[in-house]
């Protein structure tokens, strides 16, 4: 069955979509990205005088929107809109807000040219750690966070959601909640464990030490939980100060995967440490730097050097 008449205005349903996204344990920033796509699509359709209701929006309209976004920003940004719109139109169908066929099935994803995403050099990591040296509360907290990110490459949402009870220093393990809600025991090294111990000792004297969350803040409305947004802001601020550029938490994830592979760990072992169920994500984050690992291995075992 199809509808020839207009459906509800898409803009009016975006708050309901945002509410449904809140059930998926997404970070606030991820939800914001989804909502930005919906808002930009409806604004663009209105500006072009095109249908902006749930039933009459069709594949040609979306193709034109994505093409305009590619021209205005980049193919990478347009591809993100494409992925977000796939989620949006599936939700509309599930909720019965669109009877007509899903238009995304007739929209090709924007072509994105692959670019090698660099890892963080050891010198950069050392500079970041040195920027957080100190015995005050913030320094100890930030050092512990950086050490955890460097060691296991966990998602920033997972690190931000660690509870105090999730830390087992004797076993050097941290329970991290993965995207989707599954729990994962992430190992940390001796230096990360020592940094956590120093943080926990000063945390015990924090005015909100009874908070169930591991990371506590020093300012803002919710000092009892220094979450993913706070961690991301901290990384951006420190990296801009000492490296001259802003880093994202995903840089730690790529770097950790590369470092573990370069050290000789098997792909499945790396996946287990990082909390991935398959090796697909290991390849996604690290395959660009496979050539670099091959060069390093060759430097250690160059065939001609044995002659």
C-alpha positions in Angstrom: 0.0 0.0 0.0 1.2 3.5 -0.8 0.0 7.0 0.0 -0.4 9.7 -2.6 -1.3 12.4 -0.1 1.0 14.2 2.3 2.0 12.7 5.6 2.9 14.5 8.8 5.6 17.2 8.5 9.0 15.5 9.1 10.2 18.4 11.3 7.3 17.8 13.7 8.4 14.2 14.2 12.1 14.9 14.9 11.5 15.4 18.7 9.9 11.9 18.8 12.8 10.4 16.9 15.2 12.1 19.4 13.2 10.5 22.2 13.5 7.0 20.6 17.3 7.5 20.1 17.6 8.1 23.9 16.6 4.4 24.4 19.7 3.2 22.5 22.3 4.2 25.0 23.9 6.7 22.6 26.3 9.5 23.7 24.7 13.0 23.7 27.1 13.9 20.9 26.0 11.0 18.7 22.3 11.9 19.3 23.1 15.5 18.4 24.6 14.4 15.1 21.5 12.4 14.2 19.3 15.3 15.0 21.5 17.7 13.0 20.9 15.5 9.9 17.1 15.6 10.4 17.1 19.4 10.9 19.4 20.1 7.9 17.3 17.8 5.6 14.0 19.5 6.5 15.5 23.0 6.3 17.0 22.2 2.9 13.8 20.8 1.5 11.8 23.8 2.7 14.4 26.2 1.1 14.1 24.3 -2.2 10.3 24.3 -2.1 10.3 20.5 -2.1 8.0 18.2 -0.1 9.0 17.9 3.6 6.4 15.5 4.9 7.0 11.8 5.7 5.2 10.4 2.7 6.3 12.6 -0.2 10.0 12.9 0.5 11.5 10.6 -2.2 14.8 9.3 -3.3 15.5 12.2 -5.8 15.0 14.7 -3.1 17.5 12.9 -0.8 20.0 12.5 -3.6 19.9 16.2 -4.3 20.3 17.0 -0.6 23.3 14.7 -0.3 24.9 16.2 -3.4 24.3 19.7 -2.0 26.0 18.7 1.3 28.9 17.1 -0.5 29.4 20.4 -2.4 28.9 22.5 0.8 31.0 20.4 3.1 32.6 17.1 2.1 31.7 13.6 0.9 32.6 12.4 4.4 29.9 14.6 6.0 27.4 13.7 3.3 28.1 10.0 3.9 27.3 10.5 7.6 24.0 12.2 6.6 23.3 9.2 4.4 23.8 6.7 7.3 21.7 8.8 9.7 18.9 9.1 7.2 18.8 5.3 6.8 18.2 5.1 10.5 15.5 7.9 10.4 13.5 6.3 7.6 13.6 2.9 9.2 12.3 4.5 12.4 9.5 6.2 10.4 8.4 2.9 8.9 8.6 1.1 12.2 6.4 3.7 13.9 3.9 3.7 11.0 4.6 7.3 10.2 5.5 6.4 6.6 3.6 3.9 4.5 5.4 4.5 1.2 8.5 2.4 0.5 11.8 3.5 2.2 13.4 5.9 -0.2 16.9 5.1 1.1 16.8 1.8 -0.8 17.1 3.8 -4.0 19.8 6.2 -2.8 23.5 5.3 -3.3 25.8 6.3 -0.5 28.1 9.2 -1.3 31.5 8.0 -2.5 34.2 8.7 0.0 37.8 8.6 -0.9 39.7 6.6 1.7 42.4 8.6 3.5 44.9 7.2 5.9 44.0 8.2 9.4 47.3 8.7 11.4 47.9 7.2 14.7 49.3 9.1 17.7 53.1 9.0 17.9 54.7 8.0 21.2 56.1 11.5 21.5 52.6 13.0 21.3 51.3 10.6 23.9 54.2 11.5 26.2 53.4 15.2 25.8 49.8 14.6 26.7 50.7 12.6 29.8 53.2 15.3 30.8 50.5 17.9 30.5 48.6 16.1 33.2 51.5 15.6 35.6 50.8 16.8 39.1 49.4 15.7 42.5 46.2 17.8 42.4 42.8 16.1 41.7 42.4 17.2 38.1 45.9 16.0 37.1 45.5 12.6 38.7 42.1 12.1 37.2 43.1 13.2 33.7 46.3 11.1 33.8 44.3 8.0 34.8 41.8 8.6 32.0 44.6 9.1 29.4 46.3 5.9 30.6 43.1 3.9 30.2 42.5 5.2 26.7 46.1 4.5 25.7 46.0 1.0 27.1 42.8 -0.6 25.8 41.4 1.9 23.3 37.9 1.9 24.8 35.2 4.1 23.4 34.9 7.4 25.2 31.3 6.6 26.1 32.5 3.4 27.7 35.2 5.2 29.7 32.9 7.9 30.7 30.4 5.4 32.0 32.7 3.4 34.3 31.3 3.0 37.8 33.5 3.1 40.9 32.6 -0.6 41.5 33.8 -1.5 38.0 37.4 -1.1 38.9 39.4 -4.1 40.1 43.0 -2.9 40.7 44.3 -6.3 42.0 43.3 -7.9 38.7 44.1 -4.8 36.6 40.6 -5.0 35.1 37.9 -2.5 34.4 34.3 -3.3 33.5 33.2 -1.2 30.6 29.7 -1.0 29.1 29.9 -1.3 25.4 27.7 0.3 22.7 24.4 -1.6 23.0 24.7 -2.3 26.7 26.9 -5.4 26.8 29.6 -5.5 29.5 33.2 -6.1 28.8 36.2 -6.6 31.1 39.1 -4.5 29.7 42.6 -5.1 30.9 45.0 -2.3 31.8 48.7 -2.2 32.3 50.7 -1.6 35.5 51.2 2.1 34.8 47.5 2.6 34.2 46.7 0.6 37.4 49.1 2.8 39.3 47.5 6.0 37.9 44.1 4.7 38.8 45.3 4.0 42.3 46.7 7.5 42.7 43.4 8.9 41.4 41.3 6.8 43.7 43.2 7.9 46.8 42.6 11.6 46.0 39.0 10.8 44.9 38.3 9.5 48.4 38.7 13.1 49.6 36.4 14.7 47.0 33.2 16.3 48.4 31.2 13.9 46.1 33.2 10.8 46.9 30.0 8.8 47.5 29.0 9.2 43.8 28.7 5.8 42.1 30.7 7.0 39.1 34.4 6.6 38.8 35.2 10.0 37.3 34.2 13.1 39.3 34.2 16.7 38.1 35.5 19.9 39.6 33.1 22.3 38.1 29.7 22.4 36.4 26.2 21.2 37.4 27.0 17.5 37.7 30.3 17.2 39.5 29.3 13.8 40.6 29.9 12.4 37.1 32.6 13.5 34.7 31.3 11.7 31.6 32.1 11.2 28.0 31.5 14.9 27.0 33.8 16.1 29.8 36.5 13.6 28.8 36.3 14.7 25.1 36.6 18.3 26.1 39.6 17.5 28.3 41.3 15.7 25.4 40.6 18.5 23.0 41.8 21.1 25.4 45.1 19.4 26.4 45.9 18.3 22.8 45.4 21.8 21.5 47.6 23.2 24.3 50.6 20.8 23.9 50.2 19.5 20.3 48.7 22.5 18.5 45.8 20.5 17.3 42.6 19.0 18.7 42.5 15.2 19.1 39.4 13.1 19.2 39.0 10.0 21.5 38.9 7.8 18.4 42.6 8.6 17.8 43.4 6.6 20.9 41.2 3.7 19.7 43.1 3.5 16.4 46.4 3.9 18.1 45.8 1.2 20.6 44.7 -1.2 17.9 47.8 -0.5 15.8 50.1 -0.7 18.8 48.8 -4.1 19.9 49.0 -5.5 16.4 52.5 -4.1 16.0 53.5 -5.8 19.3 52.5 -9.1 17.8 49.0 -9.6 19.2 46.6 -11.6 17.0 43.6 -9.7 15.6 41.1 -11.7 17.7 43.1 -10.9 20.8 43.0 -7.2 19.9 39.3 -7.4 19.4 38.7 -8.9 22.8 40.8 -6.3 24.5 39.0 -3.5 22.8 35.5 -5.1 23.3 34.8 -6.0 19.7 32.9 -9.3 19.0 34.7 -9.8 15.6 37.9 -8.7 14.0 36.1 -6.4 11.5 36.5 -3.3 13.6 40.2 -4.1 14.2 40.7 -4.1 10.4 38.6 -0.9 10.1 40.8 1.0 12.5 44.1 -0.5 11.7 44.3 -1.7 8.1 45.4 1.7 6.8 48.6 1.3 8.8 49.3 -2.3 7.9 52.0 -1.0 5.5 53.7 0.8 8.4 53.7 -2.3 10.5 55.1 -4.3 7.6 57.9 -1.7 7.2 58.7 -2.0 10.9 58.7 -5.8 10.7 61.0 -5.6 7.7 63.4 -3.3 9.6 63.7 -6.0 12.2 64.0 -8.9 9.9 65.3 -7.6 6.6 66.3 -10.7 4.5 69.5 -9.1 3.3 70.7 -8.3 6.8 71.5 -12.0 7.4 74.0 -12.2 4.6 
